[in-house]
Amino acid sequence: MTMKTWHSGRRSGSPLSWLSLMTLGVLCLRYLAAGSVLAAGDDDFFTHIHTARAMANVTVSPGRAGPVDIAIQLETMAEQPLMARAVSVTLSDAKSGKRRQAIPAELTGDDRWHVKIPKLAAGRWTLGLGIAISDTDKFTVEAPILIK
């Protein structure tokens, strides 16, 4: 009786193993999604907002009191660039509930937007993104942020 040995032919570093690692990374990001909070750098604050309509990667730089820049990258659920007609940022103080006026974001790339906030106090805030895909297709996503 002859035994057949099956060999997959895979070697370390093959494209399939890289694909597996990338898939694992995407799954980790999805697990951390739905408004989870991650540190982007020593002074930056990063959050990934995941809803049924869109995903947003938001970086507040620096993540401490004073003037801050907010960079926003929008993606579809298929992780493709989300082309929006307009984006605005609203910040609400989590403690008092006081909401600041919405600030229109400036388009800096196909899926990238930018806002400058002249002065932001330390504390917990709710960051809201008003996203307009068209005149009739508009929605809002929110996530908590922490400013040191």
C-alpha positions in Angstrom: 0.0 0.0 0.0 1.4 3.4 -1.0 0.7 6.5 1.1 0.4 9.8 -0.7 1.7 12.9 1.1 0.0 16.2 0.3 2.2 19.2 0.4 0.7 22.7 0.1 3.9 24.1 -1.3 3.6 27.2 0.9 6.8 28.9 2.0 7.4 31.3 4.8 6.8 34.9 3.5 4.5 33.7 0.6 1.8 36.1 -0.5 -0.8 33.9 1.1 0.8 34.3 4.6 1.0 38.1 4.1 -2.7 38.1 3.1 -3.5 36.1 6.3 -1.6 38.7 8.4 -3.4 41.6 6.7 -6.8 39.9 7.3 -5.9 39.5 10.9 -5.1 43.2 11.1 -8.4 44.2 9.5 -10.2 41.9 12.0 -8.4 43.5 14.9 -9.4 47.0 13.6 -13.0 45.9 13.2 -12.9 44.5 16.8 -11.6 47.8 18.1 -14.2 49.8 16.0 -17.5 51.3 17.0 -16.1 54.4 18.6 -13.1 52.8 20.3 -10.2 55.0 21.3 -6.5 54.4 20.4 -3.4 56.5 21.0 -1.8 57.6 17.7 1.3 59.1 19.1 2.7 60.8 22.2 0.8 64.0 21.7 -1.9 62.9 19.2 -5.3 61.4 19.9 -6.7 58.9 17.4 -10.2 57.3 17.2 -11.8 55.0 14.6 -15.5 55.5 14.2 -17.4 52.6 12.6 -21.1 52.8 11.8 -23.4 51.0 9.3 -22.9 53.9 6.9 -19.2 54.7 7.0 -15.9 54.5 8.8 -13.8 57.5 9.9 -10.2 57.7 11.1 -9.9 60.9 13.2 -6.7 62.3 14.6 -6.6 65.2 17.0 -3.2 66.8 17.0 -2.0 67.5 19.6 -4.3 65.7 22.0 -3.9 68.3 24.7 -5.5 71.6 25.6 -4.9 74.5 23.3 -5.1 74.9 19.5 -5.7 71.6 17.8 -5.9 70.2 14.2 -8.4 67.5 13.4 -7.6 65.3 10.5 -10.4 63.1 9.2 -10.2 60.2 6.7 -13.5 58.8 5.5 -14.0 55.2 4.2 -16.9 53.1 2.9 -17.7 49.8 4.6 -15.7 48.1 1.9 -12.7 50.2 3.1 -12.6 52.4 -0.1 -12.4 56.2 0.0 -15.7 57.7 0.8 -16.4 60.8 -1.4 -18.4 63.3 0.7 -19.7 66.6 -0.5 -19.2 68.2 2.9 -18.1 67.3 6.4 -18.5 69.3 9.6 -17.1 68.8 13.1 -19.1 69.4 16.3 -17.6 69.1 19.8 -19.7 68.6 22.9 -18.4 68.8 26.5 -19.2 65.4 27.9 -19.5 66.7 31.5 -21.7 69.8 30.9 -23.4 68.7 27.6 -22.5 72.1 26.2 -22.2 71.8 22.4 -20.0 74.0 20.3 -21.1 75.3 16.9 -20.4 73.0 14.0 -17.2 73.9 12.1 -17.1 73.1 8.3 -14.1 70.9 7.4 -11.8 71.7 4.5 -11.3 69.0 1.9 -7.6 68.2 1.5 -7.9 65.0 -0.6 -10.5 62.7 -2.1 -11.4 61.2 1.3 -9.5 63.5 3.7 -10.8 66.5 5.6 -9.2 69.0 8.0 -10.4 71.3 10.8 -8.5 73.8 12.9 -9.9 74.5 16.4 -8.3 77.6 17.9 -8.7 76.6 21.5 -9.9 73.3 23.0 -10.0 72.8 26.8 -8.8 69.6 28.5 -11.5 67.0 29.3 -13.8 64.5 27.8 -15.6 65.5 24.6 -18.0 64.0 22.1 -16.7 64.6 18.6 -19.5 64.5 16.0 -19.0 64.4 12.2 -21.8 65.7 10.0 -21.2 63.9 6.7 -23.1 65.0 3.5 -22.8 62.6 0.6 -25.4 64.6 -1.4 -28.1 67.2 -0.8 -30.4 64.4 0.4 -28.0 61.9 1.9 -26.6 63.2 5.2 -25.8 61.5 8.4 -23.9 62.0 11.7 -21.3 59.8 13.5 -20.0 60.4 17.0 -17.2 59.2 19.2 -15.8 60.2 22.6 -12.4 61.8 22.7 -10.1 62.8 25.5 -8.0 66.0 25.5 -5.2 66.1 28.2 
